[in-house]
Amino acid sequence: MALIHWDPVRLLGRRDEVFEDLLRDLIRHPGENPPFQPAAEISETANDITVKLAVPGVEKEQLAVTVRDDVLTVRGEVRKESEDKRRNFYRQEIRYGAFERSVGLPSEVDGSGSAAELKNGMLRITLPKCAQPRAHQVKVAVA
């Protein structure tokens, strides 16, 4: 069995980080939970970029997807089915409310040719890359 060196000073430093994170979230969002941001996965092939977002409990009518300046933004809302005032909750970890997630895209895309599919709580957005990147050629006069 290997011995692990115990360093109480390191533990104190971690406690301070946790406390600072908690204070930062409380100051930024007093009286409410921090905003929900769905987890993202971005992949690229030679022809397109695919962005997958985990959005369980969201219907397609509650989603808005936009592409602007090579930034993809997804807005939506997770709604409660119904609220029962007689129910006493022991734990509530599911977040409800509006969310927004913006991700920078690794290359220029053609937003008009994009496609989105929502299946089993996963939003999959396929964005074709621009056929011709918008490169600017500058002529330099040599003196």
TIGU-403330 format. One record per residue: residue number from 1; residue in three letters; x, y, z of N, C-alpha, C in turn. Coordinates in Angstrom, 3 decimals. Layout:
BEGIN
 pos code     n_px     n_py     n_pz    ca_px    ca_py    ca_pz     c_px     c_py     c_pz
 NUM  ALA        X        Y        Z        X        Y        Z        X        Y        Z
...
//
This chain:
BEGIN
 pos code     n_px     n_py     n_pz    ca_px    ca_py    ca_pz     c_px     c_py     c_pz
   1  MET    0.840   -1.175    0.000    0.000    0.000    0.000    0.893    1.250    0.000
   2  ALA    0.576    2.184   -0.905    1.378    3.396   -1.037    0.913    4.450   -0.038
   3  LEU    1.847    5.180    0.500    1.524    6.280    1.405    1.299    7.549    0.605
   4  ILE    0.294    8.313    1.010   -0.021    9.570    0.345    0.329   10.696    1.298
   5  HIS    1.117   11.620    0.820    1.536   12.756    1.638    0.353   13.694    1.875
   6  TRP    0.072   13.995    3.130   -1.043   14.873    3.477   -0.524   16.297    3.599
   7  ASP   -1.138   17.208    2.858   -0.707   18.597    2.849   -1.886   19.480    3.228
   8  PRO   -2.001   19.882    4.511   -3.162   20.679    4.941   -3.218   22.055    4.275
   9  VAL   -2.102   22.617    3.887   -2.086   23.927    3.240   -2.785   23.853    1.876
  10  ARG   -2.565   22.763    1.149   -3.221   22.577   -0.153   -4.741   22.514    0.021
  11  LEU   -5.202   21.854    1.071   -6.638   21.761    1.325   -7.235   23.128    1.630
  12  LEU   -6.495   23.959    2.343   -6.994   25.309    2.649   -7.131   26.130    1.371
  13  GLY   -6.182   26.000    0.456   -6.265   26.727   -0.812   -7.483   26.320   -1.611
  14  ARG   -7.795   25.034   -1.642   -8.973   24.544   -2.380  -10.249   25.074   -1.741
  15  ARG  -10.291   25.153   -0.403  -11.467   25.683    0.283  -11.723   27.123   -0.142
  16  ASP  -10.677   27.899   -0.275  -10.825   29.288   -0.696  -11.378   29.385   -2.110
  17  GLU  -10.923   28.499   -3.014  -11.428   28.500   -4.392  -12.921   28.190   -4.429
  18  VAL  -13.346   27.210   -3.652  -14.765   26.847   -3.616  -15.586   28.010   -3.080
  19  PHE  -15.102   28.655   -2.028  -15.819   29.786   -1.443  -15.902   30.953   -2.439
  20  GLU  -14.824   31.228   -3.164  -14.829   32.303   -4.157  -15.798   32.007   -5.297
  21  ASP  -15.838   30.753   -5.761  -16.782   30.371   -6.808  -18.214   30.566   -6.339
  22  LEU  -18.502   30.177   -5.105  -19.850   30.336   -4.553  -20.227   31.817   -4.462
  23  LEU  -19.328   32.629   -3.961  -19.600   34.067   -3.863  -19.801   34.701   -5.231
  24  ARG  -18.979   34.319   -6.208  -19.091   34.861   -7.550  -20.468   34.542   -8.148
  25  ASP  -20.930   33.318   -7.969  -22.243   32.935   -8.491  -23.375   33.653   -7.772
  26  LEU  -23.255   33.843   -6.465  -24.300   34.534   -5.716  -24.378   36.010   -6.088
  27  ILE  -23.225   36.642   -6.312  -23.213   38.056   -6.692  -23.761   38.230   -8.097
  28  ARG  -23.381   37.335   -8.998  -23.820   37.419  -10.384  -25.313   37.134  -10.515
  29  HIS  -25.841   36.198   -9.710  -27.237   35.780   -9.811  -27.862   35.693   -8.416
  30  PRO  -28.100   36.825   -7.746  -28.633   36.755   -6.384  -30.044   36.158   -6.367
  31  GLY  -30.262   35.212   -5.457  -31.587   34.639   -5.264  -32.034   33.663   -6.334
  32  GLU  -31.160   33.302   -7.250  -31.542   32.353   -8.296  -30.367   31.453   -8.620
  33  ASN  -30.660   30.359   -9.284  -29.602   29.442   -9.694  -28.818   30.072  -10.840
  34  PRO  -27.543   29.730  -10.965  -26.799   30.219  -12.126  -27.467   29.741  -13.411
  35  PRO  -27.286   30.450  -14.514  -27.968   30.072  -15.749  -27.542   28.696  -16.237
  36  PHE  -28.475   28.027  -16.869  -28.251   26.691  -17.410  -27.625   26.821  -18.784
  37  GLN  -26.558   26.092  -19.022  -25.950   26.038  -20.344  -25.811   24.574  -20.741
  38  PRO  -26.449   24.182  -21.833  -26.342   22.782  -22.240  -24.916   22.423  -22.651
  39  ALA  -24.550   21.175  -22.395  -23.234   20.677  -22.779  -23.151   20.601  -24.299
  40  ALA  -21.976   20.913  -24.843  -21.803   20.965  -26.300  -20.689   20.039  -26.748
  41  GLU  -20.820   19.591  -27.992  -19.788   18.797  -28.647  -19.671   19.312  -30.075
  42  ILE  -18.472   19.699  -30.492  -18.258   20.266  -31.826  -17.264   19.390  -32.570
  43  SER  -17.644   18.986  -33.775  -16.744   18.180  -34.599  -16.717   18.750  -36.014
  44  GLU  -15.676   18.368  -36.759  -15.472   18.941  -38.088  -15.042   17.846  -39.056
  45  THR  -15.572   17.909  -40.270  -15.109   17.061  -41.362  -14.595   17.991  -42.457
  46  ALA  -14.256   17.434  -43.591  -13.761   18.255  -44.697  -14.851   19.170  -45.242
  47  ASN  -16.118   18.765  -45.132  -17.210   19.529  -45.751  -18.104   20.287  -44.789
  48  ASP  -18.167   19.858  -43.527  -19.106   20.524  -42.622  -18.642   20.485  -41.171
  49  ILE  -19.364   21.243  -40.347  -19.144   21.297  -38.903  -20.432   20.814  -38.248
  50  THR  -20.299   19.934  -37.253  -21.455   19.421  -36.540  -21.366   19.844  -35.087
  51  VAL  -22.452   20.421  -34.581  -22.540   20.827  -33.185  -23.678   20.038  -32.558
  52  LYS  -23.379   19.362  -31.454  -24.400   18.621  -30.718  -24.560   19.263  -29.353
  53  LEU  -25.809   19.475  -28.942  -26.113   20.043  -27.630  -27.076   19.122  -26.904
  54  ALA  -26.829   18.892  -25.623  -27.724   18.094  -24.796  -28.813   19.011  -24.245
  55  VAL  -30.047   18.839  -24.736  -31.170   19.674  -24.306  -32.363   18.791  -23.910
  56  PRO  -32.226   17.980  -22.865  -33.336   17.115  -22.482  -34.534   17.915  -21.991
  57  GLY  -35.711   17.466  -22.368  -36.937   18.119  -21.928  -37.337   19.328  -22.743
  58  VAL  -36.650   19.602  -23.830  -36.942   20.769  -24.658  -37.604   20.289  -25.950
  59  GLU  -38.708   20.927  -26.298  -39.393   20.625  -27.554  -38.804   21.495  -28.657
  60  LYS  -38.941   21.062  -29.914  -38.341   21.803  -31.022  -38.960   23.189  -31.183
  61  GLU  -40.210   23.361  -30.760  -40.855   24.676  -30.851  -40.256   25.670  -29.856
  62  GLN  -39.535   25.172  -28.862  -38.954   26.032  -27.830  -37.500   26.397  -28.131
  63  LEU  -37.008   26.034  -29.304  -35.616   26.284  -29.664  -35.495   27.326  -30.767
  64  ALA  -34.465   28.147  -30.684  -34.129   29.111  -31.738  -32.633   28.991  -32.002
  65  VAL  -32.270   28.753  -33.261  -30.875   28.565  -33.645  -30.496   29.658  -34.629
  66  THR  -29.397   30.366  -34.357  -28.916   31.408  -35.263  -27.407   31.260  -35.466
  67  VAL  -26.953   31.681  -36.645  -25.519   31.719  -36.954  -25.207   33.134  -37.406
  68  ARG  -24.222   33.728  -36.739  -23.832   35.093  -37.106  -22.344   35.250  -36.841
  69  ASP  -21.633   35.704  -37.843  -20.186   35.935  -37.733  -19.466   34.699  -37.193
  70  ASP  -19.797   33.533  -37.720  -19.171   32.267  -37.339  -19.320   31.942  -35.859
  71  VAL  -20.422   32.379  -35.279  -20.801   32.013  -33.919  -22.203   31.428  -33.970
  72  LEU  -22.356   30.212  -33.454  -23.655   29.552  -33.398  -24.263   29.829  -32.035
  73  THR  -25.517   30.292  -32.026  -26.224   30.570  -30.782  -27.515   29.772  -30.758
  74  VAL  -27.729   29.063  -29.656  -28.959   28.298  -29.458  -29.643   28.840  -28.212
  75  ARG  -30.904   29.225  -28.373  -31.719   29.697  -27.253  -32.895   28.748  -27.095
  76  GLY  -33.319   28.566  -25.865  -34.453   27.693  -25.626  -34.965   27.845  -24.209
  77  GLU  -35.884   26.969  -23.858  -36.470   27.022  -22.522  -36.888   25.625  -22.098
  78  VAL  -36.540   25.282  -20.870  -36.987   24.037  -20.254  -38.158   24.413  -19.358
  79  ARG  -39.331   23.888  -19.670  -40.540   24.252  -18.922  -40.960   23.132  -17.981
  80  LYS  -41.523   23.529  -16.834  -42.097   22.561  -15.915  -43.404   22.059  -16.500
  81  GLU  -43.657   20.769  -16.328  -44.895   20.200  -16.856  -46.096   20.779  -16.118
  82  SER  -46.091   20.695  -14.806  -47.132   21.297  -13.975  -46.578   21.426  -12.571
  83  GLU  -47.150   22.336  -11.826  -46.659   22.563  -10.482  -47.717   22.099   -9.488
  84  ASP  -47.313   21.249   -8.568  -48.214   20.710   -7.568  -47.840   21.320   -6.222
  85  LYS  -48.702   22.206   -5.695  -48.408   22.908   -4.445  -48.442   21.976   -3.237
  86  ARG  -49.099   20.831   -3.356  -49.212   19.913   -2.226  -47.987   19.032   -2.073
  87  ARG  -47.103   19.053   -3.025  -45.947   18.162   -3.031  -44.783   18.776   -2.258
  88  ASN  -44.155   17.986   -1.392  -42.953   18.400   -0.675  -41.754   17.739   -1.341
  89  PHE  -40.859   18.535   -1.869  -39.692   18.002   -2.570  -38.562   17.744   -1.587
  90  TYR  -37.909   16.615   -1.756  -36.723   16.296   -0.969  -35.462   16.680   -1.721
  91  ARG  -35.577   16.730   -3.038  -34.437   17.109   -3.864  -34.971   17.642   -5.183
  92  GLN  -34.433   18.749   -5.641  -34.767   19.316   -6.952  -33.476   19.702   -7.642
  93  GLU  -33.034   18.870   -8.576  -31.796   19.121   -9.292  -32.035   19.503  -10.742
  94  ILE  -33.229   19.320  -11.231  -33.537   19.647  -12.619  -33.745   21.157  -12.710
  95  ARG  -33.048   21.774  -13.658  -33.174   23.221  -13.836  -34.230   23.520  -14.879
  96  TYR  -35.023   24.517  -14.585  -36.061   24.962  -15.492  -35.806   26.427  -15.820
  97  GLY  -36.271   26.842  -16.981  -36.125   28.226  -17.383  -35.412   28.359  -18.711
  98  ALA  -35.176   29.607  -19.065  -34.559   29.917  -20.350  -33.051   29.665  -20.287
  99  PHE  -32.480   29.330  -21.442  -31.042   29.142  -21.541  -30.572   29.684  -22.879
 100  GLU  -29.271   29.934  -22.945  -28.628   30.371  -24.180  -27.217   29.825  -24.190
 101  ARG  -26.806   29.297  -25.337  -25.442   28.784  -25.479  -24.887   29.257  -26.806
 102  SER  -23.751   29.940  -26.770  -23.071   30.398  -27.979  -21.724   29.690  -28.071
 103  VAL  -21.413   29.209  -29.266  -20.129   28.540  -29.491  -19.490   29.112  -30.744
 104  GLY  -18.204   29.358  -30.665  -17.454   29.807  -31.829  -17.184   28.624  -32.743
 105  LEU  -17.336   28.844  -34.026  -17.132   27.780  -35.006  -15.704   27.835  -35.527
 106  PRO  -15.081   26.680  -35.775  -13.668   26.662  -36.166  -13.381   27.179  -37.568
 107  SER  -14.393   27.301  -38.424  -14.172   27.861  -39.759  -15.466   28.500  -40.243
 108  GLU  -15.367   29.205  -41.363  -16.540   29.891  -41.902  -17.548   28.883  -42.430
 109  VAL  -18.837   29.170  -42.165  -19.903   28.257  -42.578  -20.942   29.007  -43.390
 110  ASP  -21.730   28.233  -44.129  -22.857   28.771  -44.887  -24.109   28.511  -44.055
 111  GLY  -24.562   29.512  -43.332  -25.715   29.357  -42.446  -26.997   29.009  -43.168
 112  SER  -27.124   29.408  -44.441  -28.363   29.138  -45.169  -28.523   27.664  -45.506
 113  GLY  -27.451   26.903  -45.546  -27.527   25.487  -45.878  -27.487   24.580  -44.659
 114  SER  -27.705   25.135  -43.470  -27.602   24.334  -42.255  -28.864   23.515  -42.020
 115  ALA  -28.722   22.463  -41.219  -29.841   21.590  -40.873  -29.747   21.259  -39.395
 116  ALA  -30.906   21.149  -38.740  -30.941   20.815  -37.314  -31.923   19.679  -37.091
 117  GLU  -31.566   18.799  -36.153  -32.415   17.660  -35.820  -32.421   17.497  -34.303
 118  LEU  -33.610   17.339  -33.721  -33.758   17.117  -32.286  -34.291   15.707  -32.088
 119  LYS  -33.483   14.873  -31.407  -33.877   13.485  -31.202  -33.381   13.022  -29.839
 120  ASN  -34.280   12.527  -29.022  -33.950   11.993  -27.690  -33.158   12.976  -26.835
 121  GLY  -33.536   14.238  -26.878  -32.879   15.244  -26.054  -31.545   15.734  -26.563
 122  MET  -31.146   15.324  -27.769  -29.893   15.792  -28.364  -30.210   16.621  -29.602
 123  LEU  -29.738   17.843  -29.621  -29.891   18.722  -30.776  -28.624   18.610  -31.609
 124  ARG  -28.789   18.210  -32.860  -27.649   18.047  -33.769  -27.799   19.058  -34.897
 125  ILE  -26.824   19.949  -35.020  -26.842   21.001  -36.032  -25.672   20.759  -36.977
 126  THR  -25.971   20.637  -38.271  -24.940   20.429  -39.285  -24.838   21.691  -40.119
 127  LEU  -23.638   22.240  -40.181  -23.386   23.500  -40.893  -22.356   23.253  -41.988
 128  PRO  -22.741   23.420  -43.260  -21.754   23.224  -44.328  -20.724   24.357  -44.328
 129  LYS  -19.495   23.986  -44.593  -18.434   24.991  -44.668  -18.609   25.798  -45.942
 130  CYS  -18.133   27.039  -45.918  -18.173   27.878  -47.117  -17.275   27.253  -48.179
 131  ALA  -17.792   27.229  -49.400  -17.022   26.646  -50.500  -15.752   27.443  -50.748
 132  GLN  -15.900   28.754  -50.685  -14.747   29.607  -50.894  -14.630   30.553  -49.708
 133  PRO  -13.592   30.399  -48.932  -13.422   31.303  -47.804  -13.261   32.746  -48.278
 134  ARG  -13.727   33.636  -47.445  -13.667   35.052  -47.794  -12.262   35.601  -47.510
 135  ALA  -11.341   35.304  -48.381   -9.973   35.792  -48.229   -9.820   37.097  -48.986
 136  HIS   -9.023   37.952  -48.424   -8.773   39.235  -49.072   -7.327   39.252  -49.569
 137  GLN   -7.157   39.621  -50.806   -5.819   39.706  -51.368   -5.409   41.162  -51.398
 138  VAL   -4.238   41.412  -50.860   -3.741   42.769  -50.787   -2.423   42.833  -51.563
 139  LYS   -2.330   43.774  -52.497   -1.094   43.939  -53.252   -0.230   44.953  -52.533
 140  VAL    1.027   44.588  -52.377    1.981   45.462  -51.700    2.995   45.932  -52.724
 141  ALA    3.130   47.227  -52.797    4.101   47.808  -53.723    5.499   47.722  -53.101
 142  VAL    6.429   47.204  -53.868    7.788   47.074  -53.382    8.567   48.287  -53.889
 143  ALA    9.190   48.965  -52.969    9.916   50.176  -53.333   11.368   49.905  -53.614
//
